[in-house]
Amino acid sequence: MKDLLTTYGLPRNPLGRLRPSPDMELVEMRNGGRFFVAGTAALGGPYAPVDSFLGLQYAALRSYDELAKTEPELRPLTTLNSIRGWRRHRKGRAP
């Protein structure tokens, strides 16, 4: 993380950790791709419990929702799409 902070000069939050957007993205790292962060690296960011188990799930959901807006192959995470994915998985096909 020290290398990431020093090499790219990323802004830090008040706790000295990375400062992601509300969608958990490091906007300063955009260069043909996207970089998302969660866990203790984002502690002190937009969501207080981001380093807890539930916080990690929430951060992953926010990141996925943001990616699903721009990537056509990603379907929104809905109950129906989850059921379809599990059914395909049980049949041995890719979700």
Rosetta silent file (secondary structure, phi, psi, omega in degrees, C-alpha in Angstrom):
SEQUENCE: MKDLLTTYGLPRNPLGRLRPSPDMELVEMRNGGRFFVAGTAALGGPYAPVDSFLGLQYAALRSYDELAKTEPELRPLTTLNSIRGWRRHRKGRAP
SCORE:     score description
SCORE:     0.000 S_00000001
   1 L     0.000  -36.181  178.041    0.000    0.000    0.000 S_00000001
   2 H   -60.458  -42.161  178.872    2.904    2.331    0.704 S_00000001
   3 H   -62.864  -42.179  179.113    4.149    1.756   -2.837 S_00000001
   4 H   -61.882  -44.677 -179.422    0.684    2.478   -4.230 S_00000001
   5 H   -66.975  -42.378 -176.828    0.422    5.707   -2.245 S_00000001
   6 H   -78.077  -39.045 -178.087    3.902    6.959   -3.097 S_00000001
   7 H   -66.484  -43.695 -174.506    4.036    5.886   -6.750 S_00000001
   8 H  -102.165   -3.849  178.243    0.683    7.361   -7.746 S_00000001
   9 L    58.779   41.049 -177.296    0.409   10.144   -5.177 S_00000001
  10 L   -69.684  144.932  177.705   -3.094    9.110   -4.198 S_00000001
  11 L   -70.219  151.345 -179.864   -5.026   11.321   -1.786 S_00000001
  12 E  -113.392  156.408  175.401   -5.507   10.029    1.746 S_00000001
  13 L   -87.408  177.952 -178.157   -8.408   10.274    4.124 S_00000001
  14 L   -58.395  -22.110  178.698   -8.063   11.709    7.665 S_00000001
  15 L   -89.926    0.805  179.160   -6.859    8.305    8.956 S_00000001
  16 L    85.561    8.466  178.617   -4.065    8.152    6.378 S_00000001
  17 L   -96.754 -179.074  178.898   -5.732    5.417    4.320 S_00000001
  18 E   -65.762  151.585 -179.351   -6.948    5.516    0.712 S_00000001
  19 L  -114.644   91.110  179.822   -9.832    7.853   -0.094 S_00000001
  20 L   -82.193  165.939  173.869  -12.307    6.076   -2.400 S_00000001
  21 L   -73.678  172.946  176.806  -15.434    7.530   -3.970 S_00000001
  22 L   -59.168  -19.940  176.734  -18.833    6.530   -2.519 S_00000001
  23 L   -93.412   12.961  176.828  -18.771    3.617   -4.998 S_00000001
  24 L    68.945   21.685  179.063  -15.438    2.465   -3.504 S_00000001
  25 E   -98.534  143.029  170.560  -13.473    3.427   -6.631 S_00000001
  26 L   -91.517   93.323 -173.952  -10.113    5.172   -6.654 S_00000001
  27 H   -59.515  -32.250 -179.042  -11.004    7.657   -9.369 S_00000001
  28 H   -65.936  -16.115 -178.941   -7.398    8.873   -9.585 S_00000001
  29 H   -93.183    1.638  179.738   -6.361    5.413  -10.851 S_00000001
  30 L   -65.342  123.831  177.161   -8.600    5.475  -13.952 S_00000001
  31 L  -162.161   66.795 -177.067   -6.501    4.769  -17.007 S_00000001
  32 L    85.719   -5.035  177.770   -8.405    2.453  -19.317 S_00000001
  33 L  -151.214 -179.261 -178.717   -9.592    0.421  -16.339 S_00000001
  34 L  -128.143  148.822 -174.385  -11.071    0.919  -12.914 S_00000001
  35 L  -127.089  117.563 -179.931   -9.615    0.326   -9.458 S_00000001
  36 E  -112.302  151.195 -177.057  -11.844   -0.417   -6.473 S_00000001
  37 L  -139.418  147.644  176.606  -10.789   -0.697   -2.837 S_00000001
  38 L  -153.957  178.711  178.159  -12.386   -1.941    0.381 S_00000001
  39 H    81.261 -154.412 -175.685  -11.408   -3.241    3.780 S_00000001
  40 H   -65.832  -22.013  177.700   -8.796   -1.673    6.018 S_00000001
  41 H   -65.063  -25.556 -178.973   -7.257    0.136    3.051 S_00000001
  42 H  -108.185   10.109 -179.727  -10.427    2.284    2.891 S_00000001
  43 L   -56.692  130.686 -177.746  -10.987    2.617    6.633 S_00000001
  44 L    91.654    4.641  179.478  -12.177    6.137    7.394 S_00000001
  45 L   -84.868 -148.583 -174.336  -13.674    6.553    3.924 S_00000001
  46 L   -67.226  -20.981 -179.601  -17.314    7.047    2.910 S_00000001
  47 L  -125.569  121.834 -175.448  -18.585    4.046    4.918 S_00000001
  48 L   -60.547  -46.422 -175.101  -17.545    3.559    8.516 S_00000001
  49 L   -87.562   27.998 -173.959  -17.874   -0.258    8.756 S_00000001
  50 L   -64.929  -15.625  179.376  -16.017   -0.947    5.485 S_00000001
  51 L   -99.051    7.524  176.062  -13.482   -3.130    7.313 S_00000001
  52 L   -97.289  170.226 -178.809  -16.123   -5.440    8.841 S_00000001
  53 H   -62.069  -47.258  178.668  -17.584   -8.526    7.180 S_00000001
  54 H   -65.528  -37.413  178.395  -20.901   -6.813    6.432 S_00000001
  55 H   -63.983  -37.998  177.254  -19.049   -3.686    5.335 S_00000001
  56 H   -65.011  -39.930  177.766  -16.969   -5.696    2.859 S_00000001
  57 H   -63.551  -43.265 -179.671  -20.143   -7.182    1.384 S_00000001
  58 H   -64.433  -42.818  178.695  -21.680   -3.741    1.062 S_00000001
  59 H   -62.335  -40.554  178.064  -18.539   -2.336   -0.566 S_00000001
  60 H   -64.229  -40.564  178.887  -18.495   -5.239   -3.040 S_00000001
  61 H   -65.172  -43.466  177.936  -22.154   -4.629   -3.888 S_00000001
  62 H   -62.010  -42.025  179.791  -21.546   -0.904   -4.432 S_00000001
  63 H   -64.317  -45.595 -179.571  -18.533   -1.673   -6.638 S_00000001
  64 H   -63.166  -44.160  179.564  -20.445   -4.248   -8.687 S_00000001
  65 H   -59.829  -39.052  178.739  -23.424   -1.926   -9.143 S_00000001
  66 H   -67.164  -42.059  177.914  -21.112    0.801  -10.410 S_00000001
  67 H   -66.314  -37.284 -178.409  -19.411   -1.591  -12.855 S_00000001
  68 H   -64.267  -22.535  178.153  -22.768   -2.947  -14.057 S_00000001
  69 H   -69.870  -30.016 -173.593  -23.708    0.566  -15.210 S_00000001
  70 H  -112.655  -16.321 -178.499  -20.858    0.685  -17.730 S_00000001
  71 L  -105.377  111.735 -174.098  -20.108   -2.958  -18.572 S_00000001
  72 L   -64.847  -24.952 -177.917  -22.803   -4.504  -20.798 S_00000001
  73 L   -79.460  -10.337  178.453  -21.901   -8.125  -19.949 S_00000001
  74 L   -92.844  124.138  176.723  -22.653   -7.595  -16.231 S_00000001
  75 L   -90.505  150.251  177.237  -26.259   -8.065  -15.253 S_00000001
  76 L   -60.367  147.677  177.939  -27.686   -6.255  -12.236 S_00000001
  77 L   -81.294   98.687  176.602  -27.651   -8.253   -9.007 S_00000001
  78 L  -122.595  167.093  179.090  -31.306   -9.053   -8.496 S_00000001
  79 H   -59.821  -45.434 -178.013  -33.010  -11.999   -6.848 S_00000001
  80 H   -63.614  -43.416  178.143  -34.126  -13.398  -10.194 S_00000001
  81 H   -65.655  -34.322  177.227  -30.639  -13.127  -11.740 S_00000001
  82 H   -65.962  -43.390  178.355  -29.137  -14.806   -8.659 S_00000001
  83 H   -62.865  -43.676  177.837  -31.569  -17.718   -8.924 S_00000001
  84 H   -60.212  -42.565  179.617  -30.806  -18.072  -12.631 S_00000001
  85 H   -63.258  -42.569  178.834  -27.073  -18.068  -11.902 S_00000001
  86 H   -65.912  -37.879  178.321  -27.382  -20.765   -9.230 S_00000001
  87 H   -64.638  -41.886  177.465  -29.517  -22.930  -11.527 S_00000001
  88 H   -64.918  -40.208  178.628  -26.905  -22.659  -14.281 S_00000001
  89 H   -61.793  -43.155  179.825  -24.164  -23.459  -11.788 S_00000001
  90 H   -65.000  -29.978  177.917  -26.010  -26.587  -10.594 S_00000001
  91 L   -84.727    0.689  178.041  -26.331  -27.761  -14.192 S_00000001
  92 L    83.181   15.121  178.670  -22.582  -27.346  -14.682 S_00000001
  93 L  -104.156  158.320  179.271  -22.830  -24.332  -16.966 S_00000001
  94 L   -68.100  136.831 -179.621  -21.136  -20.982  -16.531 S_00000001
  95 L   -66.620    0.000    0.000  -23.355  -18.487  -14.674 S_00000001
